[in-house]
Amino acid sequence: YCPFAKHVSSREELAADRAAVERFVRWCSTHDTRRLSILFTPWGEGLIRRWYQDALLQLAALPHVVAVAIQTNLSTRLDWLDALDEQPAHARAALGLWTTFHPTQVELDTFVARCEQLEQRRVAYSVGVVALREHFDAIAALRARLPASTYLWLNAYKSAGPGYYAPDERAWLTSIDPLFELNALRHRSLGEACHAGTRSLLVRGDGRSEERRVG
């Protein structure tokens, strides 16, 4: 998922993407011998495309899909979620949104208002922010505006190296997200037990699966 992608898709690319999503939904609907948990990680903002909205609703309605979610910056309308009222009861419990607030992309008022809409529609969601230092004021404002029951996770900015945050900044970030220090670490996985390629798969649009192991 890369919300910073600056790419204008051609009609051919959009048609191929739609066909890939619809093919994936058909596959999931016919493979009902195991429970499925699905996370869409589109390159860019997927929910501006109707076929992603339709895919989430269709997958959530399947009895063997226990969870289906998508990463989103909430930059688009959410009235498509009203279709959940016509879906089986378990669909609302299965569907969720992994939302990320990007202060340079979505106004705070707009983002918070859409979080409120999710609350009203009883749709599960998480909220996160990339903890760039230039976003500290926005992080504080967002924490103040969200319900106390909504966990705000802070994605540590690791690219700048371990000295990016001063000790007092780390303490402040941890006061907002108690798991911040855990997120800030680079965790070794080489040689450790891993479900990649067996129970956990990354599936590309063309249907290929890929294992990912980080040493």
C-alpha positions in Angstrom: 0.0 0.0 0.0 1.5 3.3 -1.0 -0.8 6.4 -0.6 2.0 8.6 -1.9 2.0 6.9 -5.3 1.7 9.6 -8.0 0.4 7.6 -10.9 -2.6 8.2 -13.2 -3.9 4.8 -14.3 -4.9 4.3 -17.9 -8.2 2.8 -18.8 -6.5 -0.4 -19.7 -4.8 -0.5 -16.3 -8.1 0.2 -14.5 -9.9 -2.5 -16.5 -7.1 -5.1 -15.7 -7.3 -4.2 -12.0 -11.1 -4.5 -12.0 -10.9 -7.9 -13.7 -8.2 -9.1 -11.2 -10.3 -8.1 -8.2 -13.5 -9.7 -9.6 -11.5 -12.9 -10.4 -10.2 -13.0 -6.8 -13.8 -12.6 -5.4 -15.0 -15.4 -7.6 -12.2 -17.6 -6.4 -13.0 -16.9 -2.7 -16.6 -17.6 -3.3 -16.0 -21.1 -4.7 -13.3 -22.1 -2.2 -15.4 -22.5 1.0 -13.7 -25.5 2.6 -11.5 -23.2 4.8 -12.0 -20.0 6.7 -10.5 -16.9 5.0 -9.2 -13.7 6.4 -8.4 -11.1 3.7 -6.6 -7.8 3.6 -6.5 -5.7 0.5 -3.3 -3.6 0.2 -3.8 -1.7 -3.0 -1.1 0.5 -4.6 -2.8 3.8 -3.9 -6.3 4.5 -2.6 -8.6 1.6 -3.6 -11.9 2.7 -2.2 -12.2 5.4 -4.9 -12.9 2.5 -7.2 -16.4 1.0 -7.1 -15.1 -2.5 -7.7 -13.2 -2.5 -4.4 -16.3 -1.4 -2.5 -18.3 -4.2 -4.2 -15.6 -6.7 -3.5 -15.6 -5.9 0.3 -19.3 -6.2 0.5 -19.5 -9.5 -1.5 -16.7 -11.1 0.5 -18.0 -10.0 3.9 -21.3 -11.7 3.0 -19.6 -15.1 2.5 -20.1 -17.3 5.5 -16.5 -18.7 5.3 -14.9 -15.2 5.2 -14.3 -14.3 8.9 -12.6 -11.0 8.1 -12.1 -8.7 5.1 -10.4 -5.3 5.3 -8.7 -2.7 3.1 -6.1 0.0 3.8 -7.5 3.4 3.2 -7.0 7.1 3.9 -10.8 7.7 4.1 -10.6 10.2 1.3 -13.8 9.0 -0.3 -17.5 8.8 0.7 -18.7 5.9 2.8 -22.4 5.7 1.8 -21.6 2.5 0.0 -21.5 0.9 3.4 -25.2 1.4 3.8 -25.6 -1.8 1.7 -24.6 -3.7 4.8 -28.1 -3.2 6.0 -29.3 -5.7 3.3 -26.5 -8.2 4.0 -26.5 -11.2 6.4 -25.8 -10.1 10.0 -22.3 -11.6 10.0 -21.2 -9.3 7.1 -21.0 -6.2 9.3 -18.9 -8.1 11.8 -16.5 -9.4 9.1 -15.9 -6.1 7.3 -13.3 -3.6 8.6 -11.3 -0.6 7.4 -7.6 -0.1 8.2 -7.5 3.7 8.1 -4.4 5.8 8.0 -4.5 9.6 8.5 -2.1 11.4 6.2 -2.3 15.2 7.1 -1.1 16.2 3.6 -3.9 14.2 1.9 -7.0 14.5 4.0 -8.2 17.4 6.2 -8.5 16.5 9.9 -12.2 17.6 10.0 -13.0 15.4 7.0 -11.1 12.4 8.4 -12.7 12.6 11.9 -16.1 13.1 10.4 -15.7 9.8 8.4 -14.5 8.0 11.5 -17.8 9.2 13.1 -19.7 7.8 10.2 -18.0 4.4 10.7 -19.0 4.6 14.4 -22.6 5.3 13.4 -22.7 2.5 10.9 -21.1 0.1 13.4 -18.2 -0.8 11.1 -15.0 -1.8 12.7 -11.9 0.4 11.9 -8.5 1.1 13.1 -6.7 4.5 13.0 -3.0 5.1 12.4 -0.5 7.8 11.5 3.0 7.7 10.3 4.9 9.3 13.1 6.8 11.9 11.2 8.1 14.7 13.3 6.3 17.3 11.1 3.1 15.5 11.9 3.3 15.7 15.7 0.7 18.6 16.0 -1.6 16.6 13.7 -1.2 13.5 15.8 -2.0 15.4 19.0 -5.1 17.0 17.3 -6.3 13.6 16.0 -5.9 11.9 19.4 -8.0 14.7 21.0 -10.8 14.3 18.4 -11.1 10.6 18.3 -13.2 8.7 20.9 -11.1 7.5 23.8 -12.0 3.9 23.0 -10.4 4.2 19.5 -6.8 3.0 19.6 -4.4 5.3 17.7 -1.4 3.4 16.5 1.7 5.3 15.5 3.9 3.9 12.7 7.5 4.6 13.6 9.5 6.3 10.9 12.4 3.9 10.6 14.0 5.1 7.4 15.8 7.9 9.1 17.6 5.6 11.5 17.5 5.0 15.3 18.3 8.6 16.2 15.3 10.2 14.5 13.4 10.6 17.7 14.7 12.4 20.8 14.0 10.6 24.2 11.2 13.0 25.2 9.6 12.6 21.8 9.7 8.8 22.2 8.1 9.1 25.6 5.3 11.4 24.2 4.6 9.0 21.3 4.5 6.1 23.7 2.0 7.9 25.9 -0.3 7.9 22.8 0.5 4.5 21.5 1.8 2.1 24.3 3.1 -0.2 21.6 5.2 2.5 19.8 8.5 1.2 21.1 7.7 -2.3 19.9 6.8 -0.9 16.5 10.0 1.1 16.4 12.2 -2.0 16.6 13.4 -4.0 13.6 12.5 -7.5 14.4 14.7 -10.4 13.1 12.7 -13.2 11.5 15.4 -15.2 9.7 15.2 -18.8 10.9 12.1 -18.1 13.1 8.8 -20.0 12.8 6.8 -18.5 9.9 3.5 -19.2 8.3 4.4 -17.4 5.0 3.5 -19.5 2.0 1.4 -21.9 4.0 -1.3 -20.3 6.1 -0.4 -16.7 5.1 -0.1 -15.7 1.5 0.4 -12.5 -0.5 -1.6 -12.8 -3.7 -0.9 -10.5 -6.6 -3.5 -9.2 -9.0 -2.6 -11.8 -11.7 -3.1 -14.6 -9.2 0.5 -15.4 -8.3 1.3 -15.9 -4.7 4.5 -14.8 -3.0 6.2 -15.6 0.2 8.0 -12.8 2.1 10.7 -13.5 4.7 12.8 -10.7 6.2 16.1 -11.5 7.7 
